[in-house]
Amino acid sequence: DSGGNSLTKDLEPGHTLSVKDLVSVLLVPSSNEAAEALARHYGKKEFLDKMNAQAKEWGLINTNFVDPAGISASNQSTIEDLTALVRHVYTDYPELFRLTRKKSVTVVETQSRTRRVFTNTNEFAGSANILGGKTGYTPDASGNLISLFQYRTRPVLIIVLGTEDRFGATKELWNWFTND
């Protein structure tokens, strides 16, 4: 997600974080640097191969990853595949959704023990009815947002793609759904 304040989400060169903290920085402030660092740690080619194999295993037949951060226009998916992805993550990895609804995360640089707070790029983070979500932005794709809300006793998924106002579009769809 390159569409935010880079001062609040960029990692500093030479700093070392745990994998858990890198995942937090990848998901909450949507750090492209964290995605690249995870891929380098794993082996970039192997990481991408694993991402694509996992997508196929989950039946995401129209999804393809060519870079770990989602920057390339060659990264492709569909609404159907994104819906299936959310279903798998929500069911099998609920801790990721719990993480993405936090307003911020604090991580610790492993060598200096310096703490750093990263703010969520998702305006809905911290809201009472948000179960989680993920922001995305590239110049080619514009603003994108996956939001999973709690409505009464069930989750409601809203996905907006290709908009300059991803939060406004999501809020409009949520209000229409809930008749607020």
N, C-alpha and C positions, 0 to 999 in steps of 0.2 A: 504494500500500500504506500505508494510514493506521494499520496495526496494529503499529507499531514505536516505538522511542524517537526522537521527533522531534528531539531535540537532536543526534543523530548523523547525521541525514539531511536536514535542512532547509538550504536555501540562504539566504544572507543577502541582503536587499533591497539593490539598488544595485551588487552585485558583478557582474562580467562574466566569463563562462567561454567557452572555445571550444566549438564544437558537439560536438567529440569528448569533451570533459570533461562537457558536459551529458548526453550519451548514457551515459557512465560512471555519472554520478550518478543518472540515471533507472533504469538496470538493476541496479546493485549495491546501493545503499541504498534503492532503489525510491522515489525522490523524485518526488512529485506536482508539486512546484514546477518541477523540471527538465522534466517533460513539458509543463507550461504555458508555460515559457520558450521551449522549442523551437517550440511552436505559434505563440506570439506572433512569434517571429523570422521564421517562414515566412509568417505570416498565418493566423490561427486557422481561418477558414472554409476556406481553401485547404488547410491542413494536414489537417483532418478529411475534406475531399473526397478528398484523395490517399490517406489511410488507408483510406477506404471503397472507393475505386477499386482499390487494391492488393489488398484483401481479395477483391473480386469477381474480379479477374484471377487470383488463386491458387485460385479455386473455393470460397472461404469464403462460401457462399450464405446461411448463417444467422448471419452476423456483421455487426454494425452498431455504429459508433462515434459517439457524440454529444459526447464530451469527450476530450481527449488523455490524461488521467491515469487514466481508467477508474473515476472516482468515481460517475458517474451510474448509477442502476439501469437506465437506458435503453440502456446499453452491453450488448450481448447477443452470445453465441456459444454453440457446442455443443462437446461432447467431440470430435466428428468434425472440426469446423472447427479446434479447437485442435491436434488431432493433425496436421492438414494444415499449419497454421501452423508448428509445430515442425519438420516435415519440410522445409519451404521454408527456414526460417532455418538449420537444421543443414546443409543442402546448399549453399545459396547465400551465406550470411553466417556461416560458422563462427566468425569472430572475435567475434561477439556471444556465442556460447556460451563461448568462451575467457574473455571478460570476466566473464561471470556466475558462473564458478567460482572467481574470486578472492575471498579473505577480505576484502580491502579495496582501495580505489583512492585514489590521491593525485591531486588536481587543483590547478591553479594559477589564481588569480584574475589576469586578464590585465593589469590596471592596476597593482595593488600588488605583484604577483608572489608573494603570500602563498600558501603551500601548505596544503592541508587534506586530511585523511584521512577517508574515509567507509567505514564498516564495512558488510559485506554483511548484508542481512536474512535471507539464506538460511542456515540452520544447516548445510546440507550443503556449503557453499562451502569449498573447500580439501581436501575428502575425496578420497582416491585414486581412487575409482571414479565421481566426478561429472563429467559432460561439460558440465553447465550447467543453468540453470533460472531460473524467475522466480516471485517471491512476489506475492501479491495479497491485499488485505483491504479490505472495506467493511462497514459495519454491516448492510446489506441482504444481501450475499453471504457474509459471514463470511470465514473463512480459506480461501485457495486456493493451490495450489502446482503448478507444472509442473516436473518433474524428469526430466532425461535422464541415465541412468547407463550406464556401460560394464559389460557382463557378458560375460566371456570375450572374444569377438571382435566382439560386436555391441552396438548401443545398445538400451537398454530405457527406454521412456517410462512414467512414472507421473504421472497427473493426478488431483489430489484437489480437490474443490470443496465449499464450504459446510460447513466443519468448524471447530471451535474448536481442534483440534490437528492442523494441517496437516502438521507435521513428524513427529509420532507416527503419524499415519495413513499417511504415505508410508513411514516406516521399517517399519511392520507389513506393508505390501504388498511392499516390497523383501525383507524377511525371508521372507515366504511364497514369493515367486518364487524366491529363491536357496536356500530351505530352510535358512537360518541359524538 
